[in-house]
Amino acid sequence: MLTFDPQANIVYVNIVGSPTPTDIQRLIATQVRHPDYKDGMNELWDFREATMGHISEQDLRLLADFVKETFYSVKKRIAFVVNDSLSFGMGRMWITIAELSGADHDRRLFESVDAAKSWLISPTPSEGFVKHLK
């Protein structure tokens, strides 16, 4: 589900269930075609109700390439909200693969939506990376 907040310059993406890489690609494509979307909008991806253990490293590489092609010249911040160790590990792997792909975005993992939103709207980047999950 997508929600747009043009004043805060944030797209909220709520992921539930067990999405496939194709589902995520479709969601990104829907996002960029949405009339409220503007290039450079920051993104908050909420994975607290999702199961991502079925996504492989190869899937993450393909998604990283898709994101790089879709947002090739756009500088933005992307926050991922997770609430368990598996999602944290998947998020770390995704961030590493995306950075290696060369996509020019600042990405961080968070345990709460409020912390993620604060980082997204802050004028200067701060350390928002989740150190570990209990």
C-alpha positions as CSV (number, residue, x, y, z in Angstrom):
1,M,0.0,0.0,0.0
2,L,1.3,3.5,-0.9
3,T,0.6,6.7,0.9
4,F,2.0,10.1,-0.3
5,D,2.8,13.0,2.0
6,P,3.9,15.8,-0.4
7,Q,4.4,18.3,2.4
8,A,6.9,16.1,4.2
9,N,8.2,14.8,0.8
10,I,7.7,11.2,1.9
11,V,6.2,8.1,0.2
12,Y,5.0,5.6,2.8
13,V,5.2,2.0,1.6
14,N,3.5,-0.6,3.8
15,I,4.5,-4.2,2.9
16,V,2.4,-7.1,4.3
17,G,2.5,-10.8,3.8
18,S,5.2,-12.5,1.6
19,P,5.7,-10.3,-1.4
20,T,7.7,-11.6,-4.4
21,P,10.4,-9.5,-6.1
22,T,7.9,-9.0,-8.9
23,D,5.3,-7.6,-6.4
24,I,7.9,-5.1,-5.1
25,Q,8.9,-4.1,-8.7
26,R,5.2,-3.5,-9.5
27,L,4.8,-1.4,-6.3
28,I,7.8,0.7,-7.3
29,A,6.4,1.2,-10.8
30,T,3.0,2.2,-9.4
31,Q,4.8,4.6,-7.1
32,V,6.6,6.5,-9.8
33,R,3.5,6.7,-12.0
34,H,1.3,8.0,-9.2
35,P,0.1,11.6,-9.7
36,D,1.3,12.6,-6.2
37,Y,4.8,11.3,-6.8
38,K,7.6,13.7,-7.4
39,D,11.2,12.8,-8.3
40,G,13.3,12.9,-5.1
41,M,10.6,12.0,-2.6
42,N,12.1,10.2,0.3
43,E,10.7,6.7,1.1
44,L,9.7,4.9,4.2
45,W,9.3,1.2,3.7
46,D,7.5,-0.5,6.6
47,F,8.2,-4.2,6.7
48,R,6.9,-4.9,10.2
49,E,4.0,-7.0,8.8
50,A,6.0,-8.7,6.1
51,T,7.8,-12.0,5.8
52,M,10.9,-11.7,3.6
53,G,12.8,-14.9,4.4
54,H,11.9,-16.4,0.9
55,I,13.8,-13.6,-0.9
56,S,17.2,-14.7,-2.2
57,E,20.4,-12.8,-2.7
58,Q,19.8,-13.1,-6.4
59,D,16.4,-11.6,-6.0
60,L,17.9,-8.7,-4.0
61,R,20.5,-8.1,-6.8
62,L,17.7,-8.0,-9.4
63,L,15.7,-5.6,-7.3
64,A,18.8,-3.4,-6.8
65,D,19.3,-3.2,-10.6
66,F,15.6,-2.4,-11.1
67,V,15.7,0.4,-8.4
68,K,18.9,1.8,-9.9
69,E,17.3,1.9,-13.4
70,T,14.1,3.4,-12.1
71,F,15.7,6.1,-9.9
72,Y,19.0,6.4,-11.8
73,S,19.5,10.2,-11.3
74,V,17.5,10.8,-8.2
75,K,19.2,11.5,-4.8
76,K,16.9,10.5,-1.9
77,R,16.8,8.9,1.5
78,I,15.1,5.5,2.0
79,A,14.2,4.3,5.5
80,F,13.4,0.6,6.1
81,V,11.4,-0.2,9.3
82,V,11.9,-3.8,10.5
83,N,11.1,-5.5,13.8
84,D,12.8,-8.9,13.8
85,S,16.3,-10.3,13.3
86,L,15.6,-12.0,10.0
87,S,14.2,-8.7,8.5
88,F,17.2,-6.8,10.0
89,G,19.6,-9.3,8.3
90,M,17.7,-9.0,5.0
91,G,17.7,-5.3,5.2
92,R,21.5,-5.2,5.8
93,M,22.0,-7.5,2.8
94,W,19.7,-5.3,0.7
95,I,21.6,-2.1,1.7
96,T,24.9,-3.6,0.9
97,I,23.8,-4.9,-2.5
98,A,22.1,-1.6,-3.4
99,E,25.2,0.4,-2.4
100,L,27.4,-1.9,-4.5
101,S,25.0,-1.5,-7.5
102,G,25.9,2.2,-7.5
103,A,22.4,3.6,-6.8
104,D,22.8,7.1,-5.2
105,H,20.5,6.9,-2.2
106,D,21.1,7.1,1.5
107,R,19.5,4.0,3.1
108,R,19.0,3.2,6.8
109,L,17.3,0.6,8.9
110,F,15.0,1.5,11.8
111,E,13.0,-0.2,14.5
112,S,10.2,2.5,14.6
113,V,8.3,4.5,12.1
114,D,8.8,7.6,14.2
115,A,12.6,7.3,14.2
116,A,12.6,6.6,10.4
117,K,10.3,9.6,9.7
118,S,12.5,11.9,11.8
119,W,15.6,10.9,9.9
120,L,13.8,11.4,6.5
121,I,12.7,14.9,7.3
122,S,15.9,16.0,9.1
123,P,17.8,18.6,7.1
124,T,21.1,16.8,7.6
125,P,21.7,13.0,7.7
126,S,22.3,11.6,11.1
127,E,23.2,8.2,12.3
128,G,19.9,6.4,12.2
129,F,21.1,2.9,11.6
130,V,19.7,0.3,13.9
131,K,22.5,-1.2,15.8
132,H,20.8,-4.5,16.6
133,L,17.4,-6.0,17.4
134,K,16.7,-7.8,20.6
